[in-house]
Amino acid sequence: MSHSILLLPGDGIGPEVVAQARRVLERVADLYNLAIELDEANLVGVAIDREGSAYPETTQAKARSAAALLLGDVGGPQWDGLPLTISLICFIPIGSKVCLYSLS
């Protein structure tokens, strides 16, 4: 049985932290013979820049089908002018998933 984990690197230091977390997950899966599927999607600032939406439909679809989410960091000076609700709206629909936040 395979478990899907959606990686949401986000912005700032998030991509660096999530890249290392990916390495850890892959190593643990190898050591303990676990079947995991890792996928990535855009969220908040980087999603606005790349897809025009803080929580794009592509990310929503992947989040709905994932068993767990690993969230990097969100925010940065280039998005400081955005209303706080843009970030909060992203997290409300995914709140029912297991969401691990990297402290950066």
N, C-alpha and C positions, 0 to 999 in steps of 0.2 A: 504494500500500500504506500503510495507516494503522497507527501504533504506539500502543498504549494505555499510559498512564502513570497509575498510581494514586497520588494524593497523600494522605499520611497526616499531616495537620497536627499531631496529638497535642495536647499541653497546653502550658502556660506560654507562652513566646514563639513556639512552633512555628507556630500559626496565622498570626501576622504574617509570619514568615519565609517560610512556604510560599505565602502570598498573593503575595508579591513574586516568589518563584521561578516561580509560575504565570504572572505577567506576562512574565517573561523567556522562559519556554518558548513562550508564545504569540507573542511578538515574533520569536524565532528561527525558529519555524515559518513565520511570515509572510515573513520576509526570505529564507529558503531554500526556500520552497514545500514544506515538509514537512507531511505529513498525520499529525497526532497527535490522540489522543482523551484528554482529561483527565477523571478522575473522582476523587471524594474518599470517604474512609471514616474511621470512628472507630477509635482504638487506645488502649489502656491506660487512663489515668485518665478521659479524656473519654468513652471507650467504656463504662467502668463506670458513670459518671453517667447516660449517655443510654440505654445498652442492657443494663446489668446484667452485662456480661462484658468482661474486658480485651481479648479478641480474639474479638469476636462473629462468628457464622457469616456475617453479611452482609459483613463485612470479609474474612473468609477466602475467600469466593467471589470477591470482586472481586480479591483478591491473586492467586489462582490463575489468573485469566484475563488479568491485566495483563502487558505485556511488561517493565515496569520499575516500581519503586516509588520515591517520593521521601518520605522520612521527616523530619518536623519534629522537635519536641522532645517528650520524654515525661517526666512526673513533675511534682510540685509538692507544696507543703506539705500540702495536703488529702489526699494519697494516701501520705504518708510512713509511715503505720502499716501499709501493706499489705506482705505478704511479697515479697521481691525476686523470688521465683520467678514471681510473676504477670507481671512485666514480661519476664522472660527467656523464659517460655513463649511469649509473643507472637512473639518474634523467631526462634525455632527453625524453625517451619514456613515462614517467608518468607525464610529465609536463602539459598535457592537463586536468588532473584531478585536483580536489580541493585538495591541499596538505597542511595540517596544520603541522607546524614544532614546536616542543616543544623546548623552549629555556632552555638550560641546562648549 
